[in-house]
Amino acid sequence: MKKVDVSERLIKQVIEDRRYLHQHPELSGEEFETSKYIRNRLEALNIDLLDFQAPSVVGFVKGSKGNKTIALRADMDALPITEEGEKSYISKTPGVAHMCGHDGHTAVLLAVADWLSREGNEVEPNIVLIFQSAEEITPSGANQLVKQGVLENVDAIFGIHLWQGLEKGKIGLAHGPMMASVDDFEITIQGSGGHGSMPHETVDPIYVATHLIQAFQGIISRKLNPIHPGVISIGKIEAGNTYNIIPDSAKLIGTIRALSVEVVDTIQNQMVQLTEGLCKAFDAKGKIDFIVGTPPLVNDLKESQFVESVIRQSFEDDVFELVDPVMGAEDFSYYLLQKPGAFIFVGMGGEKSMYPHHHPKFDLDEDVLPDAIKLFIEIIKNYK
């Protein structure tokens, strides 16, 4: 099948869309103006809109054969970050900005929709276009759409992330586990406070907390298979009001990351045992609460190999890169729990995109947008 050349018209359009969306960011679950923008565009392209809960938008394009259905997904929420920099298209919404690239993902999928409206007679499978709300928070927008049945008649699903951590010009994925789960936790240690000059009359929850922090790293080094990664990070400690008073209680708040459900279970079970056991050993009481987030993102082997073949056939020989899994999380994982598919990194790391995702100075390198459009179109045209 003939390779796709992305037209100058589409390239101009994807940049205009991306910059408009960048200037008008909305937080997770609040993307109603973004949703309206997308719906208007899809309606103007005569693409059918399916009935799913706003602010997510789902379009449908009937294929020439229609014996298979594939879904393509873009997330569209921004972050509660004040953008920094001198770009002409800087966020106009105080304290909210697209510091992860979702504006680019949405613009790319709109360009694919535009291509489908004009070249759809070349496409054999049905196409479901998922513009998803609330990727950045729990409850996950992906999980909500799955529960509403967005994948009910879908055979496979594909998604991209414009990725600062991958060199510009590269496109890659992992065969199997690619991104980690994320589950947060909050531990309350109840002791008995008193004056710092008389510690023997107290049960010091801060002292107990230090033992827990150390012990948790023993889970990683001694309870997990070394080739099965896991992370326990405590990012917040709450205790006390002044320097010379031992408080009654302390809190530890943090996050767990892993590439398999089994590792998550092991970490959580061990954390419960250590919290209860160590607190009891020091005459304190400990309670741990888990805030369940997204599961690990695991690419389907058949579909990820299909994507690799598409990249190798459709781009230059050195474009494809087999990437190492990362411990960041992505709610695309919910789709992959239900249907086979693959998540793909489109590299853009370089001078224009030198700051990491979620940094106040993060920016997309718009040079890679045409490759992202082409990738989706080539997946569409080669899927059998």
Residue pairs with C-beta under 8 A, 6 or more apart in sequence:
1 381
1 382
3 313
3 314
3 378
4 314
4 374
4 377
4 378
4 381
6 111
6 370
6 373
6 374
6 377
10 111
10 114
10 115
10 370
10 373
11 369
11 370
13 110
13 111
13 114
14 107
14 108
14 110
14 111
14 369
14 370
14 373
15 107
15 366
15 369
17 41
17 106
17 107
17 110
17 111
18 103
18 104
18 106
18 107
18 364
18 366
18 369
19 89
20 37
21 34
21 37
21 76
21 98
21 103
21 106
21 107
22 89
22 90
22 91
22 97
22 98
22 103
23 89
23 90
23 91
23 92
24 33
24 34
24 37
24 92
24 93
25 78
25 79
25 91
25 93
25 96
25 97
25 98
25 103
26 32
26 33
26 34
26 77
26 78
26 93
26 96
27 77
27 78
27 79
27 80
27 96
28 77
28 133
28 134
28 135
28 136
28 137
28 141
29 55
29 77
29 133
29 134
29 137
29 141
30 55
30 77
31 55
31 76
31 77
31 133
31 134
32 54
32 55
34 55
34 76
34 106
35 54
35 55
35 56
35 57
35 76
35 131
35 133
38 57
38 76
38 106
38 110
38 131
39 49
39 57
41 110
41 113
42 49
42 57
42 59
42 110
42 113
42 129
43 49
45 113
45 114
45 116
45 117
46 117
47 59
47 60
47 61
47 113
47 116
47 117
47 129
48 59
48 60
48 61
48 62
49 57
49 58
49 59
49 60
50 58
50 59
50 60
50 128
50 150
52 58
52 145
52 148
52 150
53 144
53 148
54 133
55 76
55 133
56 130
56 131
56 132
56 133
56 141
56 144
56 145
57 131
58 128
58 129
58 130
58 131
58 145
58 150
59 113
59 128
59 129
59 131
60 126
60 127
60 128
60 129
61 113
61 116
61 117
61 120
61 123
61 126
61 127
61 129
62 120
62 126
63 69
63 120
63 123
63 124
63 125
63 126
63 127
64 120
64 121
64 122
64 123
64 124
65 124
65 125
66 124
66 125
66 126
67 124
67 125
68 124
68 125
68 126
68 155
68 156
68 383
68 384
69 125
69 126
69 127
69 128
69 153
69 154
69 155
70 125
70 126
70 127
70 128
70 154
70 155
70 156
70 157
70 158
70 379
70 380
70 383
71 127
71 128
71 129
71 130
71 150
71 151
71 154
71 156
71 157
71 158
71 335
71 339
71 341
72 109
72 112
72 127
72 128
72 129
72 130
72 157
72 158
72 159
72 376
72 379
72 380
73 109
73 130
73 132
73 142
73 157
73 158
73 159
73 332
73 335
74 102
74 105
74 106
74 108
74 109
74 130
74 131
74 132
74 159
74 160
75 102
75 105
75 106
75 132
75 133
75 135
75 136
75 141
75 331
76 102
76 103
76 105
76 106
76 131
76 132
76 133
77 102
77 133
77 134
77 135
77 136
77 137
77 141
78 91
78 93
78 96
78 97
78 98
78 99
78 100
78 102
78 103
79 96
79 97
79 98
79 99
79 100
79 136
79 358
80 95
80 96
81 95
81 96
81 97
81 99
81 358
81 360
82 94
82 95
82 97
82 360
83 90
83 91
83 97
83 99
83 360
83 361
84 360
84 361
85 360
85 361
85 363
87 363
91 97
91 98
97 360
99 357
99 358
99 359
99 360
99 362
100 136
100 357
100 358
100 362
101 161
101 162
101 163
101 164
101 357
101 362
101 364
102 135
103 364
104 162
104 364
104 366
104 369
104 372
105 160
105 161
105 162
106 131
107 369
108 160
108 369
108 372
108 373
108 376
109 129
109 131
109 376
111 369
111 373
112 129
112 373
112 376
112 377
112 380
113 129
115 373
115 377
116 123
116 127
116 380
122 381
123 380
123 381
124 383
124 384
125 155
125 380
125 383
126 153
127 380
128 150
128 154
130 145
130 150
130 157
132 141
132 142
132 145
133 141
133 144
134 140
134 141
134 144
135 141
135 142
135 330
135 331
138 291
138 292
138 293
138 294
140 293
140 294
140 331
140 334
141 331
142 294
142 331
142 332
142 333
142 334
142 335
143 294
143 331
143 334
146 334
146 335
146 337
146 338
151 157
151 335
151 338
151 339
154 339
155 339
155 340
156 300
156 303
156 339
156 340
156 341
156 383
157 335
157 336
157 339
157 340
157 341
158 303
158 307
158 341
158 342
158 343
158 344
158 376
158 379
159 332
159 335
159 341
159 342
159 343
159 344
160 343
160 344
160 345
160 346
160 372
160 375
160 376
161 330
161 343
161 344
161 345
161 346
162 346
162 348
162 364
162 368
162 369
162 372
163 345
163 346
163 347
163 348
163 349
164 348
164 349
164 353
164 354
164 355
164 356
164 357
164 362
165 326
165 345
165 349
165 356
165 357
166 172
166 321
166 323
166 345
166 346
166 347
166 348
166 349
167 321
167 347
167 349
167 350
168 347
168 348
168 349
168 350
168 352
168 353
168 365
168 367
168 368
169 319
169 347
169 368
170 319
170 320
170 321
170 345
170 347
171 311
171 315
171 319
171 320
171 321
171 344
171 345
171 346
171 347
171 371
171 375
172 320
172 321
172 322
172 323
172 344
172 345
172 347
173 299
173 304
173 307
173 308
173 322
173 323
173 342
173 343
173 344
173 345
174 299
174 304
174 322
174 323
174 324
174 325
175 299
175 301
175 304
175 305
175 308
175 322
176 298
176 299
176 301
176 304
177 259
177 260
177 296
177 297
177 298
177 299
177 325
178 297
178 298
178 299
178 323
178 325
178 326
178 343
179 296
179 297
179 325
179 326
179 327
179 328
179 329
179 330
179 333
179 343
180 229
180 231
180 257
180 258
180 259
180 296
180 297
180 325
180 326
180 327
180 328
180 329
181 256
181 257
181 258
181 259
181 261
181 264
181 293
181 294
181 295
181 296
181 329
181 333
182 255
182 256
182 257
182 293
182 294
182 329
183 255
183 256
183 264
183 268
183 290
183 291
183 292
183 293
184 253
184 254
184 255
184 256
184 290
184 291
184 293
185 252
185 253
185 254
185 255
185 256
185 271
185 288
185 289
185 290
185 291
186 251
186 252
186 253
186 288
186 289
186 291
187 209
187 212
187 251
187 252
187 253
187 275
187 286
187 287
187 288
187 289
188 249
188 250
188 251
188 286
188 287
188 288
188 289
189 205
189 208
189 209
189 212
189 249
189 250
189 251
189 252
189 279
189 284
189 285
189 286
190 205
190 248
190 249
190 284
190 285
190 286
190 287
191 202
191 203
191 204
191 205
191 208
191 246
191 247
191 248
191 249
191 250
191 282
191 283
191 284
192 202
192 203
192 248
193 202
193 245
193 246
193 247
193 248
194 201
194 202
194 245
194 246
195 201
195 244
195 245
195 246
196 243
196 244
196 245
196 246
197 244
199 246
202 246
203 282
203 283
203 284
204 246
204 282
205 239
205 246
205 247
205 248
205 249
205 250
205 284
206 239
206 240
206 246
206 247
206 250
207 282
208 250
208 278
208 279
208 282
208 284
208 286
209 237
209 239
209 250
209 252
211 278
211 282
212 252
212 274
212 275
212 278
212 279
212 286
213 234
213 252
215 274
215 278
216 232
216 234
216 271
216 274
217 232
219 230
219 232
219 266
219 267
219 270
219 271
219 274
220 230
220 231
220 232
220 267
223 266
223 267
223 270
224 230
224 263
224 266
224 267
228 258
228 259
228 260
228 262
228 263
229 258
229 259
229 263
229 325
229 327
230 256
230 257
230 258
230 259
230 263
230 264
230 266
230 267
231 255
231 256
231 257
231 258
231 327
232 254
232 255
232 256
232 267
232 271
233 254
233 255
233 257
234 252
234 253
234 254
235 253
235 254
235 255
236 251
236 252
236 253
236 254
237 250
237 251
237 252
237 253
238 250
238 251
238 253
239 247
239 249
239 250
239 251
240 246
240 247
240 250
241 247
256 264
256 267
256 268
256 271
257 327
257 329
258 264
258 267
258 296
259 296
259 298
259 325
259 327
260 296
261 295
261 296
264 296
268 290
271 288
272 288
275 286
275 287
275 288
276 286
278 286
279 285
279 286
280 286
293 329
294 329
294 330
294 331
294 333
294 334
295 333
295 334
295 337
296 333
297 329
297 330
297 332
297 333
297 336
297 343
298 333
298 336
299 336
299 341
299 342
299 343
300 336
300 340
300 341
300 342
302 340
303 340
303 341
303 342
304 342
306 342
306 382
306 383
307 342
307 344
307 379
308 320
308 322
310 375
310 378
310 379
310 382
311 319
311 320
311 375
311 378
312 319
312 320
313 378
313 382
314 374
314 375
314 378
315 371
315 374
321 347
323 345
328 357
330 343
332 343
335 341
336 343
344 375
346 368
346 371
346 372
346 375
347 368
348 364
348 365
348 367
348 368
350 365
352 363
352 364
352 365
352 366
352 367
353 362
353 363
353 364
353 365
355 361
355 362
355 363
356 362
